Structures are given as C-alpha cells and as structure tokens.
Amino acid sequence: MTLNPHVEALLGYFAQMPPVDYATITAAQMRAGSDTPMQMGPPPAVASVRDLTLDLPGHTLPARLYVPEGAGANPPLVVYYHGGGWVIGTIETHDGTCRALANASGAAVLSIGYRLAPEAPFPGPLDDCYDALVWAHAHAPTLGIDAARIAVAGDSAGGNLAAAVAIRARDNGGPALRHQLLIYPVTDTDFTRASYVENGNGNYFLSTASMQWFWNQYLGDAVDGHVEGATVLTAADLTGLPPASIYVAQYDPLRDEGVAYAEALKKAGNAVTCEVAPGMIHGFFSMFQAVPDASAYIDKAGAQLKTALA
C-alpha cells in the first residue's frame, strides 16, 4: 500500500524542518526541538487527570493518572511508558495518546516520567519503569485501581521498556500482568533488516541514523551486542510472559524487529497478536489527530486491553 494521504501530508510538513546532524547534536538540543506535545488539536476529554510524584528507591519520578468516563470503582490500570529513544519524550508529549488509550480501553492509564539517557543510561530508565509498576501495584488503594488487573504499554523506546518490564516482573516475582501492549517497539540493534533498508533513509520520520544515535545514548559502547534487558528480541528466556498485542507500521524502520519479536514470543509459547498498519509511519499512534485512520488502531488496541483486563 502507498503512504496514507494524511501521513504523506504530515511528512511534507516535517520535511520543512532543518535536518539533524547526528554526529554533533546533543541530547539537550534534541529535547529543545522535540519535547512538545505530539497531539495536533485539543486533547481528548477524560473524566479526571491527576499529576503524581512517585517515591521510588533513591529518587522521585513524575507520573500522570488518567481515568476515563464510565470507568467505575477500582478500574484496571495500564502503566504507560512514552517513546522518544530513551532520550526525548515526556508525560506531556504523550498526553493525548494516553487520554485516547484510556478512553478506548476503559482503563485508568498511569503515564511514567522515567529518567532519560544519556544522563541516566541503561539500566536507569528500565529500573524506573519497573519500580513505577511495583509502586502502582502497592499503591492501588491510593490510585483507586484494581491491583489484580494491570497491564503495561508503551510506544517505540517505551514499547522496549514495557517488554523489558514484563520480563523483569516475571523474573523478580513482580506484579502479575494481564497484558503487554507494544506499539512499534524497539527490540534489537540490527540495522540491516529490510525495513531499515526500505524506510531508514529519513523520508519516513524515523531514520537509521537517528536510531543508531538513540541506541548509543542508551547503551554507549555496548550497542553492537546483546544486552539483557535492552535488546529484548534476543532475551535469554521469553517463556511465561503476559499475552502481547504488537502494532507496527509499514513504513517504519522498526517494522521487522517488531514482527520478529512477535514471532519470538509466539515461539516461546506466549499468546500474541501482531498487526502491520498499512500506509503508516513510526509514531502514527500519537498522530491520530492529524492522521484520522490511526484512531482505528488505538480503538483496536483499547479493545484488546479491555478484554485482557476484564
């Protein structure tokens, strides 16, 4: 399928922006140009929004709790990790996405403002995301959610973190998870995959150069090999994980590694659904106000969460 026409128009807008020199740009410069809300209109309305401070081992983190209309008493919870290559992105950039997902799933959504690389390289962001899950489970009465019905979700680097959190929760006897929603997740460092060759030239929002830069900020010199907890596709053990829903985009450099992770999870005996969104690019879940066809995928992901968390 050709590019979705709304995606094509959006790419035309992106093309007017100055190119990024990944040989010289710093994380601070990247954040200055990227850390703005991704929604392109008024954010979807929800019943309530509450900003929180999580007291975690050694430090605190910001978080934001979204509760949709009709959630009722003690709704299930989706712990959400934003994308941004572990370097950029905030609770604010993904505010619209979390609101839309709360409405689609009927679940409360807790968005986590984890520490970012390179100031907090691996495993710092993963530690934060896992500790935030443990905190949410322990503080279920305060949050007003059902501790027995929790899922994790995330997009891009956040999808990587959600997958890694699910593995750590299994290994550490952490909170039992009902589901993991992985939206165009980063799963390994193989830049030779066909989807990188086809889509990594910078014409489709995310590029090979940007992903190499992001991985270098997160892992440093270890980027060329397997790192347990980071390159989840080659994790030592993928058995016994919560059911997964994985969404990838046709014109995304990350497409093939997302599909490969779905296949690896399935081979390990886990329940998995995986869908390639035709005509879409990386980030399309957060572009739903400019790309109306993206809303159907949010609705589908929300319905899968609703079933898993019933």
VEXDREN-2710 file (C-alpha; in Angstrom, 1 decimal):
% VEXDREN-2710
k/r/px/py/pz
1/MET/0.0/0.0/0.0
2/THR/1.1/3.5/-0.7
3/LEU/1.5/6.1/2.1
4/ASN/-1.7/7.1/3.8
5/PRO/-2.6/10.5/2.3
6/HIS/-2.7/12.2/5.8
7/VAL/0.7/10.7/6.6
8/GLU/2.1/12.0/3.3
9/ALA/0.9/15.5/4.1
10/LEU/2.4/15.3/7.6
11/LEU/5.7/14.2/6.1
12/GLY/5.6/17.2/3.8
13/TYR/5.3/19.4/6.9
14/PHE/8.2/17.6/8.7
15/ALA/10.4/18.0/5.5
16/GLN/10.4/21.8/6.1
17/MET/12.2/21.4/9.4
18/PRO/16.0/21.8/9.5
19/PRO/17.9/18.4/9.1
20/VAL/19.5/17.0/12.2
21/ASP/23.2/16.3/12.3
22/TYR/23.5/13.2/14.4
23/ALA/27.3/13.4/14.5
24/THR/27.2/16.6/16.6
25/ILE/23.7/17.1/18.2
26/THR/23.4/16.8/21.9
27/ALA/20.6/15.3/24.0
28/ALA/19.7/18.8/25.2
29/GLN/19.5/20.1/21.7
30/MET/17.3/17.2/20.7
31/ARG/14.9/17.8/23.6
32/ALA/14.7/21.5/22.8
33/GLY/13.4/20.7/19.4
34/SER/11.3/17.7/20.1
35/ASP/9.7/17.9/23.6
36/THR/6.4/19.4/22.6
37/PRO/3.0/17.7/22.8
38/MET/2.5/15.4/19.8
39/GLN/-1.3/15.9/19.5
40/MET/-2.3/18.4/17.0
41/GLY/-5.6/19.6/18.5
42/PRO/-7.4/19.7/21.8
43/PRO/-6.6/16.6/23.8
44/PRO/-9.4/14.0/24.2
45/ALA/-11.5/14.6/27.3
46/VAL/-11.4/12.1/30.1
47/ALA/-13.1/12.0/33.5
48/SER/-10.1/13.0/35.5
49/VAL/-6.4/13.7/35.3
50/ARG/-4.1/13.7/38.3
51/ASP/-0.4/14.5/38.5
52/LEU/1.5/12.4/40.9
53/THR/5.0/12.1/42.4
54/LEU/6.2/8.5/42.8
55/ASP/8.6/7.9/45.7
56/LEU/11.0/5.3/44.3
57/PRO/14.2/3.9/45.7
58/GLY/16.7/6.8/45.8
59/HIS/14.6/9.3/43.9
60/THR/11.2/10.5/42.8
61/LEU/9.5/10.5/39.4
62/PRO/6.6/12.4/38.0
63/ALA/3.6/10.5/36.7
64/ARG/0.1/11.3/35.5
65/LEU/-3.1/9.3/36.1
66/TYR/-5.9/9.4/33.5
67/VAL/-9.3/7.9/34.4
68/PRO/-11.9/7.7/31.5
69/GLU/-15.6/8.3/31.8
70/GLY/-17.5/5.3/32.9
71/ALA/-14.5/3.6/34.5
72/GLY/-16.4/2.9/37.7
73/ALA/-14.9/2.0/41.0
74/ASN/-11.5/0.4/41.0
75/PRO/-10.9/0.2/37.3
76/PRO/-8.0/-1.8/35.8
77/LEU/-4.7/0.0/35.2
78/VAL/-2.4/0.4/32.2
79/VAL/1.1/1.6/33.1
80/TYR/2.3/3.5/30.1
81/TYR/5.9/4.3/29.1
82/HIS/6.4/7.0/26.5
83/GLY/8.6/6.8/23.4
84/GLY/11.5/9.0/22.4
85/GLY/14.5/6.8/22.0
86/TRP/15.1/6.8/25.8
87/VAL/16.4/10.4/25.3
88/ILE/13.4/12.6/24.5
89/GLY/9.7/12.5/25.2
90/THR/7.8/13.4/28.4
91/ILE/4.5/12.9/30.0
92/GLU/3.4/16.0/28.1
93/THR/4.4/14.7/24.7
94/HIS/2.2/11.7/25.1
95/ASP/-0.7/13.3/27.0
96/GLY/-3.1/12.9/24.0
97/THR/-2.0/9.3/23.4
98/CYS/-2.7/8.3/27.0
99/ARG/-6.0/10.0/27.0
100/ALA/-7.1/8.3/23.8
101/LEU/-5.9/4.9/25.1
102/ALA/-7.8/5.4/28.4
103/ASN/-11.0/6.2/26.5
104/ALA/-10.5/3.2/24.2
105/SER/-9.7/0.7/26.9
106/GLY/-12.0/1.9/29.7
107/ALA/-8.9/1.5/32.0
108/ALA/-7.1/4.1/34.0
109/VAL/-3.7/4.9/32.4
110/LEU/-0.6/5.9/34.5
111/SER/2.0/7.6/32.4
112/ILE/5.5/7.4/33.8
113/GLY/8.1/10.2/33.5
114/TYR/11.1/7.9/33.7
115/ARG/14.7/9.3/33.7
116/LEU/16.3/9.8/30.3
117/ALA/19.6/8.9/28.7
118/PRO/22.4/9.8/28.4
119/GLU/22.2/11.3/31.9
120/ALA/20.6/8.1/33.1
121/PRO/21.7/5.4/30.7
122/PHE/20.7/1.8/30.7
123/PRO/19.5/0.3/33.1
124/GLY/18.3/3.6/34.7
125/PRO/15.1/4.0/32.6
126/LEU/14.3/0.3/32.9
127/ASP/14.8/0.4/36.6
128/ASP/12.5/3.4/36.8
129/CYS/9.8/1.8/34.7
130/TYR/9.8/-1.4/36.7
131/ASP/9.9/0.4/40.1
132/ALA/7.0/2.5/38.9
133/LEU/5.0/-0.7/38.2
134/VAL/5.8/-2.0/41.6
135/TRP/4.8/1.3/43.1
136/ALA/1.5/1.4/41.3
137/HIS/0.6/-2.1/42.4
138/ALA/1.5/-1.3/46.0
139/HIS/-0.5/2.0/45.9
140/ALA/-3.6/0.6/44.2
141/PRO/-5.9/1.8/47.0
142/THR/-4.5/5.4/46.7
143/LEU/-4.8/5.3/43.0
144/GLY/-8.3/3.8/43.2
145/ILE/-7.4/0.9/40.8
146/ASP/-7.7/-2.8/40.9
147/ALA/-4.2/-4.3/41.7
148/ALA/-5.2/-7.6/40.2
149/ARG/-5.9/-6.1/36.7
150/ILE/-2.7/-4.4/35.5
151/ALA/-1.1/-4.2/32.0
152/VAL/1.9/-2.4/30.7
153/ALA/2.1/-0.5/27.4
154/GLY/4.5/1.8/25.5
155/ASP/5.5/3.1/22.1
156/SER/8.9/2.8/20.4
157/ALA/11.5/3.0/23.2
158/GLY/8.6/2.9/25.6
159/GLY/7.5/-0.4/23.9
160/ASN/11.0/-1.7/24.5
161/LEU/10.7/-0.7/28.2
162/ALA/7.3/-2.3/28.5
163/ALA/8.6/-5.5/27.1
164/ALA/11.6/-5.5/29.4
165/VAL/9.4/-4.7/32.4
166/ALA/7.2/-7.7/31.6
167/ILE/10.3/-9.9/31.5
168/ARG/11.7/-8.4/34.8
169/ALA/8.3/-8.8/36.5
170/ARG/8.3/-12.4/35.6
171/ASP/11.9/-12.9/36.8
172/ASN/11.5/-10.9/40.0
173/GLY/8.1/-12.2/41.1
174/GLY/6.8/-8.7/40.5
175/PRO/3.2/-7.7/39.9
176/ALA/1.3/-10.2/37.7
177/LEU/0.5/-8.6/34.4
178/ARG/-2.6/-9.3/32.3
179/HIS/-1.2/-7.9/29.0
180/GLN/1.5/-6.0/27.3
181/LEU/0.7/-3.6/24.5
182/LEU/3.8/-2.9/22.4
183/ILE/3.5/-0.1/19.8
184/TYR/6.2/-0.2/17.2
185/PRO/8.7/-1.4/19.9
186/VAL/12.5/-1.2/19.6
187/THR/13.7/-4.8/20.1
188/ASP/17.3/-5.1/18.8
189/THR/20.2/-3.3/17.1
190/ASP/20.2/-5.0/13.7
191/PHE/20.2/-2.1/11.3
192/THR/20.5/-4.4/8.3
193/ARG/16.9/-5.6/8.4
194/ALA/14.8/-5.0/5.2
195/SER/12.6/-2.4/7.0
196/TYR/15.7/-0.3/7.8
197/VAL/16.9/-0.6/4.2
198/GLU/13.5/0.4/2.8
199/ASN/12.5/3.0/5.3
200/GLY/15.6/4.3/7.2
201/ASN/16.7/7.0/4.8
202/GLY/15.0/9.8/6.7
203/ASN/12.0/10.1/4.4
204/TYR/9.6/8.5/6.8
205/PHE/10.1/10.4/10.1
206/LEU/12.4/7.9/11.9
207/SER/15.7/7.1/10.3
208/THR/18.6/4.6/10.7
209/ALA/20.9/7.4/11.7
210/SER/18.5/8.6/14.5
211/MET/18.0/5.0/15.8
212/GLN/21.8/4.5/15.9
213/TRP/22.1/7.8/17.8
214/PHE/19.4/6.8/20.3
215/TRP/20.9/3.4/21.0
216/ASN/24.3/5.0/21.5
217/GLN/22.8/7.4/24.1
218/TYR/21.1/4.5/25.9
219/LEU/23.8/1.8/25.7
220/GLY/27.1/3.6/24.8
221/ASP/29.8/1.2/23.6
222/ALA/27.6/-1.9/24.2
223/VAL/25.3/-1.0/21.3
224/ASP/26.8/-3.6/18.9
225/GLY/26.0/-6.7/21.0
226/HIS/23.2/-8.3/23.1
227/VAL/22.4/-6.5/26.3
228/GLU/20.0/-8.4/28.5
229/GLY/17.1/-6.1/29.4
230/ALA/17.7/-3.9/26.4
231/THR/17.8/-6.0/23.2
232/VAL/14.7/-7.9/24.2
233/LEU/14.5/-9.8/20.9
234/THR/17.5/-11.9/22.0
235/ALA/16.5/-12.2/25.7
236/ALA/17.7/-15.4/27.3
237/ASP/14.2/-16.5/28.1
238/LEU/10.9/-15.4/26.6
239/THR/8.7/-18.0/28.1
240/GLY/5.9/-17.4/30.6
241/LEU/5.2/-13.8/29.6
242/PRO/1.8/-12.0/29.6
243/PRO/-0.2/-12.0/26.3
244/ALA/1.0/-9.3/23.9
245/SER/-0.5/-7.1/21.3
246/ILE/2.1/-5.6/18.9
247/TYR/1.4/-2.9/16.3
248/VAL/4.0/-1.8/13.7
249/ALA/3.9/0.4/10.7
250/GLN/4.5/-0.4/7.1
251/TYR/6.9/2.5/6.5
252/ASP/8.8/2.2/9.8
253/PRO/12.4/1.1/10.1
254/LEU/11.4/-0.8/13.3
255/ARG/8.7/-2.8/11.5
256/ASP/10.7/-6.0/11.1
257/GLU/12.1/-6.2/14.6
258/GLY/8.6/-5.7/16.0
259/VAL/7.3/-8.6/13.8
260/ALA/10.4/-10.6/14.8
261/TYR/9.6/-10.0/18.5
262/ALA/6.0/-11.2/18.0
263/GLU/7.3/-14.3/16.3
264/ALA/9.8/-15.0/19.1
265/LEU/7.2/-14.5/21.8
266/LYS/4.9/-16.9/20.0
267/LYS/7.6/-19.5/19.5
268/ALA/8.2/-19.3/23.3
269/GLY/4.6/-20.3/23.9
270/ASN/3.1/-16.9/24.6
271/ALA/-0.2/-15.6/23.2
272/VAL/0.5/-12.9/20.7
273/THR/-1.3/-10.8/18.1
274/CYS/0.7/-8.6/15.7
275/GLU/-0.6/-6.2/13.1
276/VAL/1.3/-4.2/10.4
277/ALA/-0.6/-0.9/9.8
278/PRO/-0.5/-0.3/6.0
279/GLY/0.4/3.2/4.8
280/MET/1.6/4.3/8.3
281/ILE/4.9/5.5/9.7
282/HIS/6.6/5.4/13.0
283/GLY/4.7/7.5/15.6
284/PHE/1.3/7.1/14.0
285/PHE/-0.5/6.3/17.3
286/SER/0.4/9.7/18.6
287/MET/-0.5/11.4/15.3
288/PHE/-4.2/10.4/15.4
289/GLN/-5.5/14.0/15.3
290/ALA/-3.6/14.7/12.0
291/VAL/-4.0/11.1/10.7
292/PRO/-7.6/10.1/11.4
293/ASP/-7.1/6.5/10.2
294/ALA/-4.7/6.0/13.2
295/SER/-7.7/6.2/15.6
296/ALA/-8.9/2.8/14.4
297/TYR/-5.7/1.2/15.7
298/ILE/-6.0/2.9/19.1
299/ASP/-9.6/1.6/19.3
300/LYS/-8.4/-1.9/18.4
301/ALA/-5.6/-1.8/21.0
302/GLY/-8.0/-0.4/23.6
303/ALA/-10.5/-3.2/22.9
304/GLN/-7.7/-5.8/23.4
305/LEU/-6.8/-4.2/26.7
306/LYS/-10.4/-4.2/27.7
307/THR/-10.8/-7.9/27.1
308/ALA/-7.5/-8.7/28.8
309/LEU/-8.3/-6.6/31.8
310/ALA/-12.0/-7.7/32.2
END
